[in-house]
């Protein structure tokens, strides 16, 4: 059972008399995880959290990634998102499954993206072009979980008129993901403009004193703009996942 919607449909079928209690119990008793030895695939995560398990590809061998994909797919997961996926893993998985791979962000999707059913639009904005790989990880994550995403790239504070040219998109968004390295000022500026939650993503882009993204992280954590939350350095996936959760709230 992949998600809460399927659980709701199952209970509605029982209530309508279209499925017996015994059949429903049998369906719910499916093993909650599968032990592969090197991984325990979480088969009930979608039912618990609304979004199914995602594969973090970094540090896993191509064979391990393929094994996890096979486990999730065989138990009915229709959308399998893989982040930080290298080309070797891409080639191996693509030999066995239809795979949509985006090389810039190193994300892969086995199966199909969920149809957009979020309440509004998620805007993904970057300070510079160098931040786009992280931004694409965030955007593709949000799209995989059923969200409409608008991308606004290279609108950093060094030329703030570029950002102001996109006020309509920013003011109509339900969630904004602000992604920047260097001093990380973009999140504060957007936070001062928008009336929706802003998720700040510091990136490791910058010269030596940026300390691999630590400078941007601290700037974003110390933002004076209300409504700004911060995820870890280069964590585009975490931002896209959180934005999707917000965008699906009633």
BALOBA-1460 file (C-alpha; in Angstrom, 3 decimals):
// residues 250
<rec num="1" residu="x" x="0.000" y="0.000" z="0.000"/>
<rec num="2" residu="x" x="1.810" y="3.059" z="-1.306"/>
<rec num="3" residu="x" x="0.139" y="6.049" z="0.351"/>
<rec num="4" residu="x" x="-2.629" y="7.417" z="2.531"/>
<rec num="5" residu="x" x="-4.948" y="7.886" z="-0.430"/>
<rec num="6" residu="x" x="-4.853" y="4.164" z="-1.146"/>
<rec num="7" residu="x" x="-5.518" y="3.443" z="2.532"/>
<rec num="8" residu="x" x="-8.508" y="5.799" z="2.445"/>
<rec num="9" residu="x" x="-9.864" y="4.082" z="-0.666"/>
<rec num="10" residu="x" x="-9.445" y="0.674" z="0.980"/>
<rec num="11" residu="x" x="-11.433" y="1.767" z="4.048"/>
<rec num="12" residu="x" x="-14.111" y="3.340" z="1.859"/>
<rec num="13" residu="x" x="-14.481" y="0.047" z="-0.022"/>
<rec num="14" residu="x" x="-14.953" y="-1.784" z="3.281"/>
<rec num="15" residu="x" x="-17.500" y="0.777" z="4.445"/>
<rec num="16" residu="x" x="-19.403" y="0.484" z="1.151"/>
<rec num="17" residu="x" x="-19.416" y="-3.309" z="1.367"/>
<rec num="18" residu="x" x="-17.317" y="-3.734" z="-1.771"/>
<rec num="19" residu="x" x="-14.479" y="-5.404" z="0.137"/>
<rec num="20" residu="x" x="-14.646" y="-7.680" z="3.145"/>
<rec num="21" residu="x" x="-12.938" y="-6.937" z="6.436"/>
<rec num="22" residu="x" x="-10.839" y="-10.064" z="5.991"/>
<rec num="23" residu="x" x="-9.621" y="-8.913" z="2.569"/>
<rec num="24" residu="x" x="-8.717" y="-5.508" z="3.963"/>
<rec num="25" residu="x" x="-6.844" y="-7.013" z="6.908"/>
<rec num="26" residu="x" x="-4.890" y="-9.266" z="4.541"/>
<rec num="27" residu="x" x="-3.935" y="-6.254" z="2.414"/>
<rec num="28" residu="x" x="-2.836" y="-4.255" z="5.452"/>
<rec num="29" residu="x" x="-0.816" y="-7.126" z="6.892"/>
<rec num="30" residu="x" x="1.667" y="-7.075" z="4.040"/>
<rec num="31" residu="x" x="5.175" y="-7.009" z="5.457"/>
<rec num="32" residu="x" x="6.058" y="-3.413" z="6.462"/>
<rec num="33" residu="x" x="9.636" y="-3.755" z="5.223"/>
<rec num="34" residu="x" x="11.778" y="-6.110" z="3.195"/>
<rec num="35" residu="x" x="15.210" y="-7.110" z="4.477"/>
<rec num="36" residu="x" x="17.714" y="-7.183" z="1.613"/>
<rec num="37" residu="x" x="20.694" y="-7.675" z="3.910"/>
<rec num="38" residu="x" x="22.289" y="-4.347" z="2.968"/>
<rec num="39" residu="x" x="19.014" y="-2.410" z="3.223"/>
<rec num="40" residu="x" x="15.550" y="-2.692" z="4.747"/>
<rec num="41" residu="x" x="13.135" y="-1.135" z="2.291"/>
<rec num="42" residu="x" x="10.325" y="0.720" z="4.063"/>
<rec num="43" residu="x" x="7.147" y="-0.454" z="2.347"/>
<rec num="44" residu="x" x="4.714" y="1.356" z="4.661"/>
<rec num="45" residu="x" x="6.283" y="4.821" z="4.588"/>
<rec num="46" residu="x" x="3.792" y="6.171" z="2.092"/>
<rec num="47" residu="x" x="0.928" y="4.971" z="4.275"/>
<rec num="48" residu="x" x="2.486" y="6.560" z="7.379"/>
<rec num="49" residu="x" x="3.781" y="9.798" z="5.918"/>
<rec num="50" residu="x" x="1.947" y="10.297" z="2.645"/>
<rec num="51" residu="x" x="5.126" y="10.042" z="0.546"/>
<rec num="52" residu="x" x="6.889" y="6.798" z="-0.240"/>
<rec num="53" residu="x" x="10.538" y="5.961" z="0.427"/>
<rec num="54" residu="x" x="13.232" y="7.790" z="-1.552"/>
<rec num="55" residu="x" x="16.627" y="6.241" z="-2.351"/>
<rec num="56" residu="x" x="19.681" y="8.284" z="-1.361"/>
<rec num="57" residu="x" x="22.170" y="7.119" z="-3.944"/>
<rec num="58" residu="x" x="25.435" y="8.513" z="-2.578"/>
<rec num="59" residu="x" x="27.523" y="5.809" z="-0.906"/>
<rec num="60" residu="x" x="25.484" y="2.965" z="-2.390"/>
<rec num="61" residu="x" x="26.787" y="0.688" z="-5.115"/>
<rec num="62" residu="x" x="24.856" y="0.542" z="-8.400"/>
<rec num="63" residu="x" x="23.876" y="-3.023" z="-7.547"/>
<rec num="64" residu="x" x="22.477" y="-1.967" z="-4.177"/>
<rec num="65" residu="x" x="20.452" y="0.818" z="-5.779"/>
<rec num="66" residu="x" x="19.055" y="-1.599" z="-8.355"/>
<rec num="67" residu="x" x="18.151" y="-4.077" z="-5.618"/>
<rec num="68" residu="x" x="16.272" y="-1.424" z="-3.644"/>
<rec num="69" residu="x" x="14.443" y="-0.281" z="-6.779"/>
<rec num="70" residu="x" x="13.403" y="-3.878" z="-7.478"/>
<rec num="71" residu="x" x="12.099" y="-4.290" z="-3.932"/>
<rec num="72" residu="x" x="10.064" y="-1.091" z="-3.947"/>
<rec num="73" residu="x" x="8.721" y="-1.696" z="-7.446"/>
<rec num="74" residu="x" x="7.723" y="-5.294" z="-6.725"/>
<rec num="75" residu="x" x="5.651" y="-4.089" z="-3.767"/>
<rec num="76" residu="x" x="3.703" y="-1.599" z="-5.842"/>
<rec num="77" residu="x" x="5.567" y="1.688" z="-5.416"/>
<rec num="78" residu="x" x="4.698" y="3.599" z="-8.574"/>
<rec num="79" residu="x" x="7.150" y="6.497" z="-8.199"/>
<rec num="80" residu="x" x="10.698" y="5.762" z="-7.065"/>
<rec num="81" residu="x" x="12.912" y="8.818" z="-6.652"/>
<rec num="82" residu="x" x="16.681" y="8.334" z="-6.496"/>
<rec num="83" residu="x" x="18.908" y="11.244" z="-5.455"/>
<rec num="84" residu="x" x="22.692" y="11.673" z="-5.815"/>
<rec num="85" residu="x" x="22.749" y="8.964" z="-8.454"/>
<rec num="86" residu="x" x="25.932" y="8.521" z="-10.496"/>
<rec num="87" residu="x" x="26.047" y="7.551" z="-14.164"/>
<rec num="88" residu="x" x="27.118" y="3.973" z="-13.463"/>
<rec num="89" residu="x" x="24.034" y="3.434" z="-11.312"/>
<rec num="90" residu="x" x="21.916" y="5.182" z="-13.932"/>
<rec num="91" residu="x" x="23.091" y="2.791" z="-16.638"/>
<rec num="92" residu="x" x="22.499" y="-0.310" z="-14.511"/>
<rec num="93" residu="x" x="18.998" y="0.715" z="-13.390"/>
<rec num="94" residu="x" x="18.033" y="1.840" z="-16.899"/>
<rec num="95" residu="x" x="18.800" y="-1.661" z="-18.213"/>
<rec num="96" residu="x" x="15.956" y="-3.047" z="-16.066"/>
<rec num="97" residu="x" x="13.500" y="-0.179" z="-15.534"/>
<rec num="98" residu="x" x="12.203" y="2.857" z="-17.410"/>
<rec num="99" residu="x" x="14.305" y="5.653" z="-15.890"/>
<rec num="100" residu="x" x="14.098" y="9.419" z="-16.223"/>
<rec num="101" residu="x" x="17.522" y="10.778" z="-15.290"/>
<rec num="102" residu="x" x="18.548" y="14.415" z="-14.874"/>
<rec num="103" residu="x" x="22.371" y="14.626" z="-14.972"/>
<rec num="104" residu="x" x="22.774" y="18.138" z="-13.553"/>
<rec num="105" residu="x" x="21.101" y="17.279" z="-10.249"/>
<rec num="106" residu="x" x="21.918" y="13.543" z="-10.465"/>
<rec num="107" residu="x" x="18.312" y="12.586" z="-9.768"/>
<rec num="108" residu="x" x="16.487" y="9.649" z="-11.287"/>
<rec num="109" residu="x" x="12.833" y="8.661" z="-11.326"/>
<rec num="110" residu="x" x="11.691" y="5.106" z="-11.933"/>
<rec num="111" residu="x" x="8.036" y="4.930" z="-12.852"/>
<rec num="112" residu="x" x="5.957" y="8.046" z="-13.200"/>
<rec num="113" residu="x" x="5.772" y="11.382" z="-11.464"/>
<rec num="114" residu="x" x="2.627" y="11.865" z="-9.428"/>
<rec num="115" residu="x" x="-0.033" y="13.985" z="-11.111"/>
<rec num="116" residu="x" x="0.035" y="17.547" z="-9.718"/>
<rec num="117" residu="x" x="-2.417" y="17.643" z="-6.826"/>
<rec num="118" residu="x" x="-0.785" y="20.195" z="-4.526"/>
<rec num="119" residu="x" x="-2.862" y="23.167" z="-3.414"/>
<rec num="120" residu="x" x="-0.716" y="25.762" z="-5.173"/>
<rec num="121" residu="x" x="2.616" y="26.483" z="-6.798"/>
<rec num="122" residu="x" x="6.104" y="25.924" z="-5.426"/>
<rec num="123" residu="x" x="8.652" y="28.485" z="-6.606"/>
<rec num="124" residu="x" x="12.316" y="27.457" z="-6.683"/>
<rec num="125" residu="x" x="14.644" y="30.460" z="-6.864"/>
<rec num="126" residu="x" x="18.438" y="30.571" z="-6.977"/>
<rec num="127" residu="x" x="20.953" y="33.275" z="-6.296"/>
<rec num="128" residu="x" x="23.179" y="32.181" z="-9.173"/>
<rec num="129" residu="x" x="23.575" y="29.736" z="-12.018"/>
<rec num="130" residu="x" x="26.042" y="27.708" z="-9.941"/>
<rec num="131" residu="x" x="23.213" y="26.894" z="-7.509"/>
<rec num="132" residu="x" x="21.083" y="25.223" z="-10.203"/>
<rec num="133" residu="x" x="22.164" y="21.596" z="-9.527"/>
<rec num="134" residu="x" x="20.801" y="21.863" z="-5.973"/>
<rec num="135" residu="x" x="17.751" y="23.739" z="-7.217"/>
<rec num="136" residu="x" x="16.968" y="21.007" z="-9.724"/>
<rec num="137" residu="x" x="17.180" y="18.387" z="-6.983"/>
<rec num="138" residu="x" x="14.587" y="20.391" z="-5.050"/>
<rec num="139" residu="x" x="12.372" y="21.023" z="-8.064"/>
<rec num="140" residu="x" x="12.410" y="17.427" z="-9.330"/>
<rec num="141" residu="x" x="11.690" y="16.138" z="-5.809"/>
<rec num="142" residu="x" x="8.668" y="18.421" z="-5.550"/>
<rec num="143" residu="x" x="7.447" y="17.434" z="-9.014"/>
<rec num="144" residu="x" x="7.862" y="13.731" z="-8.258"/>
<rec num="145" residu="x" x="5.458" y="14.105" z="-5.327"/>
<rec num="146" residu="x" x="2.738" y="15.902" z="-7.269"/>
<rec num="147" residu="x" x="3.474" y="19.624" z="-7.268"/>
<rec num="148" residu="x" x="3.510" y="22.354" z="-9.876"/>
<rec num="149" residu="x" x="6.948" y="24.000" z="-9.791"/>
<rec num="150" residu="x" x="8.064" y="27.363" z="-11.195"/>
<rec num="151" residu="x" x="11.808" y="27.871" z="-11.589"/>
<rec num="152" residu="x" x="13.382" y="31.336" z="-11.210"/>
<rec num="153" residu="x" x="17.141" y="31.073" z="-11.638"/>
<rec num="154" residu="x" x="20.012" y="33.550" z="-11.268"/>
<rec num="155" residu="x" x="18.144" y="36.272" z="-9.370"/>
<rec num="156" residu="x" x="20.679" y="36.962" z="-6.608"/>
<rec num="157" residu="x" x="21.040" y="40.185" z="-4.662"/>
<rec num="158" residu="x" x="24.019" y="41.365" z="-6.731"/>
<rec num="159" residu="x" x="21.374" y="42.391" z="-9.281"/>
<rec num="160" residu="x" x="18.186" y="42.564" z="-7.267"/>
<rec num="161" residu="x" x="16.186" y="44.041" z="-10.162"/>
<rec num="162" residu="x" x="16.258" y="40.529" z="-11.661"/>
<rec num="163" residu="x" x="14.377" y="39.197" z="-8.633"/>
<rec num="164" residu="x" x="11.903" y="42.082" z="-8.571"/>
<rec num="165" residu="x" x="10.955" y="41.282" z="-12.156"/>
<rec num="166" residu="x" x="9.391" y="38.060" z="-10.803"/>
<rec num="167" residu="x" x="7.183" y="39.551" z="-8.095"/>
<rec num="168" residu="x" x="4.018" y="38.043" z="-9.580"/>
<rec num="169" residu="x" x="5.368" y="34.486" z="-9.304"/>
<rec num="170" residu="x" x="6.737" y="35.093" z="-5.817"/>
<rec num="171" residu="x" x="3.576" y="36.683" z="-4.465"/>
<rec num="172" residu="x" x="1.316" y="33.956" z="-5.870"/>
<rec num="173" residu="x" x="3.393" y="31.018" z="-4.580"/>
<rec num="174" residu="x" x="2.235" y="28.758" z="-1.764"/>
<rec num="175" residu="x" x="5.816" y="27.840" z="-0.845"/>
<rec num="176" residu="x" x="9.139" y="29.311" z="-1.985"/>
<rec num="177" residu="x" x="12.490" y="27.541" z="-1.923"/>
<rec num="178" residu="x" x="15.341" y="30.083" z="-1.871"/>
<rec num="179" residu="x" x="18.695" y="28.569" z="-2.799"/>
<rec num="180" residu="x" x="21.960" y="30.492" z="-2.530"/>
<rec num="181" residu="x" x="25.626" y="30.202" z="-1.677"/>
<rec num="182" residu="x" x="28.090" y="33.032" z="-1.022"/>
<rec num="183" residu="x" x="26.533" y="35.079" z="1.814"/>
<rec num="184" residu="x" x="23.058" y="33.534" z="1.411"/>
<rec num="185" residu="x" x="21.170" y="36.836" z="1.389"/>
<rec num="186" residu="x" x="18.536" y="35.717" z="-1.117"/>
<rec num="187" residu="x" x="16.413" y="33.962" z="1.509"/>
<rec num="188" residu="x" x="16.101" y="37.090" z="3.647"/>
<rec num="189" residu="x" x="15.129" y="39.261" z="0.685"/>
<rec num="190" residu="x" x="12.477" y="36.812" z="-0.499"/>
<rec num="191" residu="x" x="11.288" y="36.308" z="3.078"/>
<rec num="192" residu="x" x="10.682" y="40.047" z="3.313"/>
<rec num="193" residu="x" x="8.603" y="40.037" z="0.117"/>
<rec num="194" residu="x" x="6.458" y="36.918" z="0.301"/>
<rec num="195" residu="x" x="3.462" y="35.986" z="2.491"/>
<rec num="196" residu="x" x="4.113" y="32.225" z="2.307"/>
<rec num="197" residu="x" x="6.651" y="29.912" z="3.965"/>
<rec num="198" residu="x" x="10.190" y="30.275" z="2.618"/>
<rec num="199" residu="x" x="12.550" y="27.309" z="2.774"/>
<rec num="200" residu="x" x="16.177" y="28.422" z="2.591"/>
<rec num="201" residu="x" x="18.841" y="26.133" z="1.161"/>
<rec num="202" residu="x" x="22.460" y="27.197" z="1.676"/>
<rec num="203" residu="x" x="24.819" y="25.848" z="-0.969"/>
<rec num="204" residu="x" x="28.528" y="25.175" z="-0.930"/>
<rec num="205" residu="x" x="29.026" y="27.666" z="-3.772"/>
<rec num="206" residu="x" x="31.448" y="30.453" z="-2.877"/>
<rec num="207" residu="x" x="35.041" y="31.470" z="-2.283"/>
<rec num="208" residu="x" x="37.216" y="30.277" z="0.603"/>
<rec num="209" residu="x" x="35.614" y="32.316" z="3.388"/>
<rec num="210" residu="x" x="32.238" y="30.776" z="2.590"/>
<rec num="211" residu="x" x="33.621" y="27.634" z="4.287"/>
<rec num="212" residu="x" x="31.828" y="25.228" z="1.964"/>
<rec num="213" residu="x" x="28.413" y="26.750" z="2.605"/>
<rec num="214" residu="x" x="28.729" y="27.419" z="6.326"/>
<rec num="215" residu="x" x="28.661" y="31.179" z="5.798"/>
<rec num="216" residu="x" x="25.382" y="30.948" z="3.844"/>
<rec num="217" residu="x" x="23.949" y="28.543" z="6.426"/>
<rec num="218" residu="x" x="24.659" y="30.905" z="9.324"/>
<rec num="219" residu="x" x="23.308" y="33.896" z="7.400"/>
<rec num="220" residu="x" x="20.071" y="32.081" z="6.651"/>
<rec num="221" residu="x" x="19.707" y="30.867" z="10.231"/>
<rec num="222" residu="x" x="20.123" y="34.467" z="11.381"/>
<rec num="223" residu="x" x="17.643" y="35.902" z="8.882"/>
<rec num="224" residu="x" x="15.597" y="38.782" z="10.245"/>
<rec num="225" residu="x" x="12.729" y="37.909" z="7.875"/>
<rec num="226" residu="x" x="9.893" y="36.013" z="9.538"/>
<rec num="227" residu="x" x="8.677" y="32.754" z="8.044"/>
<rec num="228" residu="x" x="12.074" y="31.530" z="6.834"/>
<rec num="229" residu="x" x="13.163" y="27.989" z="7.727"/>
<rec num="230" residu="x" x="16.511" y="26.459" z="6.798"/>
<rec num="231" residu="x" x="17.628" y="23.010" z="5.689"/>
<rec num="232" residu="x" x="21.162" y="21.657" z="5.554"/>
<rec num="233" residu="x" x="23.880" y="22.725" z="3.120"/>
<rec num="234" residu="x" x="23.150" y="21.509" z="-0.445"/>
<rec num="235" residu="x" x="20.029" y="19.656" z="0.739"/>
<rec num="236" residu="x" x="17.796" y="20.339" z="-2.235"/>
<rec num="237" residu="x" x="15.932" y="17.082" z="-1.646"/>
<rec num="238" residu="x" x="14.995" y="18.045" z="1.912"/>
<rec num="239" residu="x" x="13.680" y="21.400" z="0.739"/>
<rec num="240" residu="x" x="11.622" y="19.889" z="-2.076"/>
<rec num="241" residu="x" x="10.184" y="17.243" z="0.246"/>
<rec num="242" residu="x" x="9.215" y="19.782" z="2.911"/>
<rec num="243" residu="x" x="7.738" y="22.134" z="0.325"/>
<rec num="244" residu="x" x="5.585" y="19.290" z="-0.986"/>
<rec num="245" residu="x" x="4.308" y="18.517" z="2.503"/>
<rec num="246" residu="x" x="3.343" y="22.178" z="3.009"/>
<rec num="247" residu="x" x="1.725" y="22.391" z="-0.419"/>
<rec num="248" residu="x" x="-0.495" y="19.385" z="0.322"/>
<rec num="249" residu="x" x="-1.821" y="20.684" z="3.644"/>
<rec num="250" residu="x" x="-5.523" y="21.533" z="3.650"/>
